[in-house]
Amino acid sequence: MKKILVTGANGQLGCEFRKLSKDEKFDFVFTDVDELDITDREACFKFFDRLKPAFVINCAAYTAVDRAESEKELAWKLNVDAVKNLKKASLEHDSYLIQLSSEYVFDGKLNVPYAEWNRTTPQSEYGKSKVGTEFEALCYYKSLVIRTSWLYSTFGNNFVKTMIKLGKERESLGVVFDQVGTPTYAEDLAAAILRIISQVASGERKFEEGVFHYSNEGVCSWYDFACAIMKLYGLKCKVYPILTENYPTPAKRPEYGVMNKAKIKSRYGIEINHWFSSLERMIESLKQSGF
Ligand SMILES: NC(=O)c1ccc[n+]([C@@H]2O[C@H](COP(=O)([O-])OP(=O)(O)OC[C@H]3O[C@@H](n4cnc5c(N)ncnc54)[C@H](OP(=O)(O)O)[C@@H]3O)[C@@H](O)[C@H]2O)c1
C-alpha cells in the first residue's frame, strides 16, 4: 500500500484527512508538531528515511493572518523554510508533494475570478509568506500547489463556528460586506486532493505539477456568508452589513478573492459543490456533534 504522510494533521484540513482516510486504500501517517516539527530539517530527513512516503500533504502552516503582521519571522519559518525542508526530503525520496496556499497571494483588485497565471501581489505578511511557500514548493518538479480560500471545518476554529457562538450570545452583529470571495468546506477540499492522489497512484491520470485553484463554487461576501450561517443553524441574531473601514484589522484582506477553478476541473476531473450546499452539510454535522 502506498504511504501518504499528512503533516499538520491536527489542523482543520488535516483532521478532514483523518476522517476520510478510513475509506481509502492508502496507508496514512498523520503527524503534527509533536511527532514531526517540519521546521526541523534533520527531523524531516529522518522521518522520510524511515517512512518513505509516496505522497506528502502539507497541512501545517502559520495561519494567524493578523498576528503575522508582527510575527513575520515565525510566519516565514513555518510557511517558507519548513516547506523547503519538505521539498528537499521529498526530492530525496521521489515523493509527490501537495502544498496548500491561499488567495491572499492576490491583492483583490480584479473583478473577475483569479486564474492561476495571474500575477501574485500580496498585501499582507501572511500573503507574502504564502508566495514564499509557493516558490519553495514549485521549484520541485513533483509538487502541486493548491490555493484555497475561506476554509472552514467542523474541526478547529473558523468563521462558521465564531458566527454560531456570537449568534447564540447576541441579538445583532455587524459583518463586512465589501469583501467577497468563496468559502471552502475543508471536507470537500480533502476529498478533492485524495481524488487527485488516487488518480495519479492508479495511473488513471498523469501527474501535472504546478498551481491549481480550489474553493467551493459561487461567490458571496462575509455578510452573506454570516446570514446563511445564522439561517441554516436556526439563530435569530440579526446580521447587518458594515464596511471594512468600520472593522479595522492589522492585516489587509483582498476585497475580491474569487478564484477560477477551470484548471483543476479539466486537468484532474474534479467536481465542485456550491458553497451553500457544503455549508448546509457542515452545519448538519456540527448540530449532530452537539455544537
Ligand atoms: N484557514 C483558512 O481560512 C485558509 C484559507 C486559505 C488557505 N489556507 C491554507 O490551508 C492550509 C491548511 O489550513 P488550516 O486552516 O487547516 O490550518 P490550521 O488549522 O491552522 O492547521 C495547521 C496545523 O499545523 C500545525 N503546526 C504548527 N506548527 C507546526 C510545525 N512546526 N510542524 C508541524 N505542524 C505544525 C498546527 O498546530 P498548532 O495549532 O499547535 O499550531 C495545526 O495543527 C494552510 O496551508 C493554510 O495556509 C487556509
Ligand as a Chemical Component Dictionary entry (heavy atoms), coordinates in Angstrom:
data_LIG
# 
_chem_comp.id                   LIG 
_chem_comp.type                 NON-POLYMER 
_chem_comp.pdbx_formal_charge   0 
_chem_comp.three_letter_code    LIG 
# 
loop_
_chem_comp_atom.comp_id 
_chem_comp_atom.atom_id 
_chem_comp_atom.alt_atom_id 
_chem_comp_atom.type_symbol 
_chem_comp_atom.charge 
_chem_comp_atom.model_Cartn_x 
_chem_comp_atom.model_Cartn_y 
_chem_comp_atom.model_Cartn_z 
_chem_comp_atom.pdbx_ordinal 
LIG N1  N1  N 0  -7.851 28.714 7.263  1  
LIG C1  C1  C 0  -8.119 29.367 6.134  2  
LIG O1  O1  O 0  -9.084 30.148 6.033  3  
LIG C2  C2  C 0  -7.235 29.163 4.933  4  
LIG C3  C3  C 0  -7.521 29.870 3.763  5  
LIG C4  C4  C 0  -6.712 29.687 2.649  6  
LIG C5  C5  C 0  -5.643 28.814 2.711  7  
LIG N2  N2  N 1  -5.384 28.129 3.871  8  
LIG C6  C6  C 0  -4.239 27.219 3.895  9  
LIG O2  O2  O 0  -4.720 25.887 4.016  10 
LIG C7  C7  C 0  -3.795 25.101 4.765  11 
LIG C8  C8  C 0  -4.500 24.398 5.914  12 
LIG O3  O3  O 0  -5.077 25.402 6.752  13 
LIG P1  P1  P 0  -5.811 25.034 8.127  14 
LIG O4  O4  O 0  -6.829 26.096 8.352  15 
LIG O5  O5  O -1 -6.213 23.597 8.122  16 
LIG O6  O6  O 0  -4.591 25.246 9.158  17 
LIG P2  P2  P 0  -4.645 25.100 10.745 18 
LIG O7  O7  O 0  -5.993 24.659 11.195 19 
LIG O8  O8  O 0  -4.046 26.346 11.311 20 
LIG O9  O9  O 0  -3.654 23.864 10.990 21 
LIG C9  C9  C 0  -2.268 23.957 10.899 22 
LIG C10 C10 C 0  -1.688 22.835 11.749 23 
LIG O10 O10 O 0  -0.258 22.878 11.631 24 
LIG C11 C11 C 0  0.275  22.672 12.937 25 
LIG N3  N3  N 0  1.650  23.150 13.055 26 
LIG C12 C12 C 0  2.087  24.362 13.504 27 
LIG N4  N4  N 0  3.443  24.397 13.517 28 
LIG C13 C13 C 0  3.864  23.191 13.061 29 
LIG C14 C14 C 0  5.149  22.619 12.861 30 
LIG N5  N5  N 0  6.265  23.324 13.107 31 
LIG N6  N6  N 0  5.235  21.360 12.397 32 
LIG C15 C15 C 0  4.113  20.645 12.155 33 
LIG N7  N7  N 0  2.858  21.123 12.336 34 
LIG C16 C16 C 0  2.741  22.383 12.773 35 
LIG C17 C17 C 0  -0.688 23.452 13.821 36 
LIG O11 O11 O 0  -0.504 23.120 15.184 37 
LIG P3  P3  P 0  -0.858 24.264 16.290 38 
LIG O12 O12 O 0  -2.314 24.543 16.167 39 
LIG O13 O13 O 0  -0.473 23.581 17.575 40 
LIG O14 O14 O 0  -0.010 25.452 15.969 41 
LIG C18 C18 C 0  -2.021 22.981 13.243 42 
LIG O15 O15 O 0  -2.413 21.744 13.798 43 
LIG C19 C19 C 0  -2.677 26.069 5.193  44 
LIG O16 O16 O 0  -1.606 25.984 4.292  45 
LIG C20 C20 C 0  -3.320 27.432 5.089  46 
LIG O17 O17 O 0  -2.376 28.464 4.855  47 
LIG C21 C21 C 0  -6.156 28.280 4.972  48 
# 
loop_
_chem_comp_bond.comp_id 
_chem_comp_bond.atom_id_1 
_chem_comp_bond.atom_id_2 
_chem_comp_bond.value_order 
_chem_comp_bond.pdbx_ordinal 
LIG N1  C1  SING 1  
LIG C1  O1  DOUB 2  
LIG C1  C2  SING 3  
LIG C2  C3  SING 4  
LIG C2  C21 DOUB 5  
LIG C3  C4  DOUB 6  
LIG C4  C5  SING 7  
LIG C5  N2  DOUB 8  
LIG N2  C6  SING 9  
LIG N2  C21 SING 10 
LIG C6  O2  SING 11 
LIG C6  C20 SING 12 
LIG O2  C7  SING 13 
LIG C7  C8  SING 14 
LIG C7  C19 SING 15 
LIG C8  O3  SING 16 
LIG O3  P1  SING 17 
LIG P1  O4  DOUB 18 
LIG P1  O5  SING 19 
LIG P1  O6  SING 20 
LIG O6  P2  SING 21 
LIG P2  O7  DOUB 22 
LIG P2  O8  SING 23 
LIG P2  O9  SING 24 
LIG O9  C9  SING 25 
LIG C9  C10 SING 26 
LIG C10 O10 SING 27 
LIG C10 C18 SING 28 
LIG O10 C11 SING 29 
LIG C11 N3  SING 30 
LIG C11 C17 SING 31 
LIG N3  C12 SING 32 
LIG N3  C16 SING 33 
LIG C12 N4  DOUB 34 
LIG N4  C13 SING 35 
LIG C13 C14 SING 36 
LIG C13 C16 DOUB 37 
LIG C14 N5  SING 38 
LIG C14 N6  DOUB 39 
LIG N6  C15 SING 40 
LIG C15 N7  DOUB 41 
LIG N7  C16 SING 42 
LIG C17 O11 SING 43 
LIG C17 C18 SING 44 
LIG O11 P3  SING 45 
LIG P3  O12 DOUB 46 
LIG P3  O13 SING 47 
LIG P3  O14 SING 48 
LIG C18 O15 SING 49 
LIG C19 O16 SING 50 
LIG C19 C20 SING 51 
LIG C20 O17 SING 52 
# 
